[in-house]
Amino acid sequence: MSLPRITRLGKAHGATDTLSLDYEARFLRRKRLVSDGGRAFLLDLPEVVSLGPEHGIDLPDGTRIAVRAAPEALLAVKGDLTRLAWHIGNRHTPCQITPDALYIRHDHVLADMLRQLGAEVAQVTAPFTPEGGAYGHGRTMGHEHGHGHGHDHAHGASDD
């Protein structure tokens, strides 16, 4: 029995099943997936996509599956949110912003840094839906800071 092959995304509205994926798993092009209701299918998109809550997957039998963020290990960061958000962003780390806290994926090095900056940091398990890229959609892409990374920007206080 072959799996239904889905080559384009639809809308989530009217879905009767869900597909729960963590942050990394929502970034894909081609993968065999199983919905929360047990429906298996092959997602085979023409390009890599960051799946979000607006996306739906329409199966040939008429089932519509909505994408949702699965709970995962996060850090809830509280304190001077503006200052802490700057430091998180300066490390190109995806961040979910709420009025009371910032949420990042669990990372003990960042947790230690944030505590040194005066933050309260707590481990939580929750769905992770960070802010999109600089133009308000998609995902932010980290980059290497080794030699030859192709652009120049400051990452700390200047010496002058």
Short mmCIF file of the C-alpha atoms (twelve columns), coordinates in Angstrom:
data_MODEL
# 
_entry.id   MODEL 
# 
loop_
_atom_site.group_PDB 
_atom_site.id 
_atom_site.type_symbol 
_atom_site.label_atom_id 
_atom_site.label_alt_id 
_atom_site.label_comp_id 
_atom_site.label_asym_id 
_atom_site.label_seq_id 
_atom_site.Cartn_x 
_atom_site.Cartn_y 
_atom_site.Cartn_z 
_atom_site.pdbx_PDB_model_num 
ATOM 1   C CA . MET A 1   0.000   0.000  0.000  1 
ATOM 2   C CA . SER A 2   1.531   3.290  -1.060 1 
ATOM 3   C CA . LEU A 3   1.255   6.456  0.964  1 
ATOM 4   C CA . PRO A 4   -0.678  9.464  -0.305 1 
ATOM 5   C CA . ARG A 5   1.869   11.914 -1.762 1 
ATOM 6   C CA . ILE A 6   1.100   15.547 -0.910 1 
ATOM 7   C CA . THR A 7   2.848   18.095 -3.134 1 
ATOM 8   C CA . ARG A 8   1.276   21.348 -1.948 1 
ATOM 9   C CA . LEU A 9   -0.043  22.870 1.244  1 
ATOM 10  C CA . GLY A 10  -3.571  24.044 1.837  1 
ATOM 11  C CA . LYS A 11  -5.290  26.051 4.552  1 
ATOM 12  C CA . ALA A 12  -5.778  24.821 8.122  1 
ATOM 13  C CA . HIS A 13  -9.388  26.038 8.329  1 
ATOM 14  C CA . GLY A 14  -11.848 23.167 8.676  1 
ATOM 15  C CA . ALA A 15  -9.269  20.549 9.672  1 
ATOM 16  C CA . THR A 16  -10.470 17.355 11.337 1 
ATOM 17  C CA . ASP A 17  -7.015  16.040 12.301 1 
ATOM 18  C CA . THR A 18  -3.727  17.576 13.430 1 
ATOM 19  C CA . LEU A 19  -0.022  17.081 12.850 1 
ATOM 20  C CA . SER A 20  2.026   17.992 15.933 1 
ATOM 21  C CA . LEU A 21  5.667   18.797 15.174 1 
ATOM 22  C CA . ASP A 22  8.378   20.499 17.220 1 
ATOM 23  C CA . TYR A 23  10.178  23.583 15.913 1 
ATOM 24  C CA . GLU A 24  12.899  21.719 13.988 1 
ATOM 25  C CA . ALA A 25  10.482  19.171 12.520 1 
ATOM 26  C CA . ARG A 26  8.242   21.957 11.135 1 
ATOM 27  C CA . PHE A 27  11.069  22.948 8.757  1 
ATOM 28  C CA . LEU A 28  10.931  20.424 5.945  1 
ATOM 29  C CA . ARG A 29  10.475  19.624 2.291  1 
ATOM 30  C CA . ARG A 30  10.106  15.869 1.911  1 
ATOM 31  C CA . LYS A 31  9.249   13.487 4.712  1 
ATOM 32  C CA . ARG A 32  6.975   10.629 5.670  1 
ATOM 33  C CA . LEU A 33  4.648   11.907 8.379  1 
ATOM 34  C CA . VAL A 34  1.875   10.490 10.552 1 
ATOM 35  C CA . SER A 35  -0.919  12.727 11.815 1 
ATOM 36  C CA . ASP A 36  -2.012  12.719 15.441 1 
ATOM 37  C CA . GLY A 37  -5.015  10.676 14.258 1 
ATOM 38  C CA . GLY A 38  -2.756  7.992  12.724 1 
ATOM 39  C CA . ARG A 39  -2.965  8.949  9.037  1 
ATOM 40  C CA . ALA A 40  0.343   8.332  7.234  1 
ATOM 41  C CA . PHE A 41  1.348   10.326 4.156  1 
ATOM 42  C CA . LEU A 42  4.397   11.562 2.265  1 
ATOM 43  C CA . LEU A 43  4.842   15.323 2.221  1 
ATOM 44  C CA . ASP A 44  6.813   16.077 -0.953 1 
ATOM 45  C CA . LEU A 45  6.947   19.843 -1.451 1 
ATOM 46  C CA . PRO A 46  8.868   21.634 -4.231 1 
ATOM 47  C CA . GLU A 47  10.927  23.621 -1.696 1 
ATOM 48  C CA . VAL A 48  11.735  23.743 2.005  1 
ATOM 49  C CA . VAL A 49  8.922   25.300 4.052  1 
ATOM 50  C CA . SER A 50  8.555   26.401 7.665  1 
ATOM 51  C CA . LEU A 51  5.164   24.929 8.525  1 
ATOM 52  C CA . GLY A 52  2.921   27.078 10.692 1 
ATOM 53  C CA . PRO A 53  -0.598  27.055 12.115 1 
ATOM 54  C CA . GLU A 54  -1.986  28.535 8.901  1 
ATOM 55  C CA . HIS A 55  -0.954  25.442 6.928  1 
ATOM 56  C CA . GLY A 56  -3.214  22.528 6.198  1 
ATOM 57  C CA . ILE A 57  -2.573  19.230 4.468  1 
ATOM 58  C CA . ASP A 58  -5.380  17.859 2.331  1 
ATOM 59  C CA . LEU A 59  -5.384  14.087 1.921  1 
ATOM 60  C CA . PRO A 60  -7.016  12.398 -1.092 1 
ATOM 61  C CA . ASP A 61  -9.776  10.944 1.135  1 
ATOM 62  C CA . GLY A 62  -10.952 14.491 1.995  1 
ATOM 63  C CA . THR A 63  -9.280  14.671 5.412  1 
ATOM 64  C CA . ARG A 64  -7.738  18.051 6.185  1 
ATOM 65  C CA . ILE A 65  -4.856  18.056 8.684  1 
ATOM 66  C CA . ALA A 66  -3.813  21.234 10.522 1 
ATOM 67  C CA . VAL A 67  -0.201  21.758 11.569 1 
ATOM 68  C CA . ARG A 68  0.409   22.618 15.222 1 
ATOM 69  C CA . ALA A 69  3.462   23.188 17.394 1 
ATOM 70  C CA . ALA A 70  4.218   20.199 19.625 1 
ATOM 71  C CA . PRO A 71  5.348   20.753 23.210 1 
ATOM 72  C CA . GLU A 72  9.128   20.715 23.616 1 
ATOM 73  C CA . ALA A 73  11.816  21.598 26.164 1 
ATOM 74  C CA . LEU A 74  12.080  25.377 26.473 1 
ATOM 75  C CA . LEU A 75  13.463  28.026 28.771 1 
ATOM 76  C CA . ALA A 76  11.087  30.694 30.084 1 
ATOM 77  C CA . VAL A 77  13.101  33.884 30.569 1 
ATOM 78  C CA . LYS A 78  11.848  36.716 32.792 1 
ATOM 79  C CA . GLY A 79  13.376  40.004 33.843 1 
ATOM 80  C CA . ASP A 80  14.276  43.070 31.789 1 
ATOM 81  C CA . LEU A 81  12.731  41.607 28.629 1 
ATOM 82  C CA . THR A 82  13.950  44.321 26.271 1 
ATOM 83  C CA . ARG A 83  17.569  43.898 27.340 1 
ATOM 84  C CA . LEU A 84  17.344  40.110 27.464 1 
ATOM 85  C CA . ALA A 85  15.700  39.968 24.022 1 
ATOM 86  C CA . TRP A 86  18.588  42.008 22.619 1 
ATOM 87  C CA . HIS A 87  21.132  39.514 23.979 1 
ATOM 88  C CA . ILE A 88  19.129  36.527 22.708 1 
ATOM 89  C CA . GLY A 89  18.775  38.144 19.272 1 
ATOM 90  C CA . ASN A 90  22.462  38.985 19.200 1 
ATOM 91  C CA . ARG A 91  23.085  35.226 19.307 1 
ATOM 92  C CA . HIS A 92  20.661  34.614 16.427 1 
ATOM 93  C CA . THR A 93  18.536  32.393 18.651 1 
ATOM 94  C CA . PRO A 94  14.866  31.871 17.754 1 
ATOM 95  C CA . CYS A 95  12.727  33.501 20.444 1 
ATOM 96  C CA . GLN A 96  9.028   33.511 21.264 1 
ATOM 97  C CA . ILE A 97  8.005   36.830 22.787 1 
ATOM 98  C CA . THR A 98  5.083   37.288 25.173 1 
ATOM 99  C CA . PRO A 99  4.230   40.243 27.427 1 
ATOM 100 C CA . ASP A 100 5.540   38.405 30.514 1 
ATOM 101 C CA . ALA A 101 8.390   36.210 29.266 1 
ATOM 102 C CA . LEU A 102 10.694  35.238 26.434 1 
ATOM 103 C CA . TYR A 103 10.878  31.585 25.388 1 
ATOM 104 C CA . ILE A 104 13.861  29.922 23.750 1 
ATOM 105 C CA . ARG A 105 14.743  26.294 23.107 1 
ATOM 106 C CA . HIS A 106 16.500  24.667 26.039 1 
ATOM 107 C CA . ASP A 107 20.207  25.522 25.981 1 
ATOM 108 C CA . HIS A 108 22.290  25.381 29.163 1 
ATOM 109 C CA . VAL A 109 24.920  27.810 27.844 1 
ATOM 110 C CA . LEU A 110 22.305  30.470 27.063 1 
ATOM 111 C CA . ALA A 111 20.581  29.776 30.391 1 
ATOM 112 C CA . ASP A 112 23.835  30.501 32.248 1 
ATOM 113 C CA . MET A 113 24.457  33.664 30.207 1 
ATOM 114 C CA . LEU A 114 20.922  34.943 30.829 1 
ATOM 115 C CA . ARG A 115 21.175  34.268 34.564 1 
ATOM 116 C CA . GLN A 116 24.437  36.269 34.615 1 
ATOM 117 C CA . LEU A 117 22.465  39.114 33.031 1 
ATOM 118 C CA . GLY A 118 19.971  38.984 35.917 1 
ATOM 119 C CA . ALA A 119 17.245  36.901 34.257 1 
ATOM 120 C CA . GLU A 120 15.024  34.389 35.974 1 
ATOM 121 C CA . VAL A 121 15.263  31.248 33.849 1 
ATOM 122 C CA . ALA A 122 12.950  28.258 34.258 1 
ATOM 123 C CA . GLN A 123 12.718  25.022 32.301 1 
ATOM 124 C CA . VAL A 124 9.255   24.454 30.810 1 
ATOM 125 C CA . THR A 125 7.635   22.167 28.270 1 
ATOM 126 C CA . ALA A 126 5.369   23.998 25.832 1 
ATOM 127 C CA . PRO A 127 4.701   24.530 22.122 1 
ATOM 128 C CA . PHE A 128 7.361   26.796 20.590 1 
ATOM 129 C CA . THR A 129 6.308   29.418 18.060 1 
ATOM 130 C CA . PRO A 130 9.131   31.956 17.802 1 
ATOM 131 C CA . GLU A 131 9.004   35.235 15.925 1 
ATOM 132 C CA . GLY A 132 9.602   35.047 12.187 1 
ATOM 133 C CA . GLY A 133 12.470  36.532 10.248 1 
ATOM 134 C CA . ALA A 134 13.326  40.160 9.716  1 
ATOM 135 C CA . TYR A 135 10.453  40.583 7.260  1 
ATOM 136 C CA . GLY A 136 7.819   39.133 9.604  1 
ATOM 137 C CA . HIS A 137 7.498   35.620 8.210  1 
ATOM 138 C CA . GLY A 138 9.498   32.448 7.873  1 
ATOM 139 C CA . ARG A 139 12.193  31.594 10.330 1 
ATOM 140 C CA . THR A 140 15.386  33.229 11.353 1 
ATOM 141 C CA . MET A 141 18.488  31.500 10.110 1 
ATOM 142 C CA . GLY A 142 21.522  31.347 12.340 1 
ATOM 143 C CA . HIS A 143 24.952  31.563 10.847 1 
ATOM 144 C CA . GLU A 144 28.510  30.721 11.690 1 
ATOM 145 C CA . HIS A 145 30.791  33.340 13.176 1 
ATOM 146 C CA . GLY A 146 34.043  31.882 11.887 1 
ATOM 147 C CA . HIS A 147 36.284  33.529 9.317  1 
ATOM 148 C CA . GLY A 148 34.779  34.153 5.916  1 
ATOM 149 C CA . HIS A 149 31.121  34.243 6.911  1 
ATOM 150 C CA . GLY A 150 30.514  36.791 4.199  1 
ATOM 151 C CA . HIS A 151 29.329  39.809 6.135  1 
ATOM 152 C CA . ASP A 152 30.430  42.143 8.850  1 
ATOM 153 C CA . HIS A 153 28.427  43.111 11.907 1 
ATOM 154 C CA . ALA A 154 29.192  43.850 15.519 1 
ATOM 155 C CA . HIS A 155 28.420  41.391 18.312 1 
ATOM 156 C CA . GLY A 156 29.315  43.351 21.380 1 
ATOM 157 C CA . ALA A 157 30.590  46.615 22.727 1 
ATOM 158 C CA . SER A 158 33.086  48.414 20.553 1 
ATOM 159 C CA . ASP A 159 36.541  49.339 21.756 1 
ATOM 160 C CA . ASP A 160 36.187  53.022 20.872 1 
# 
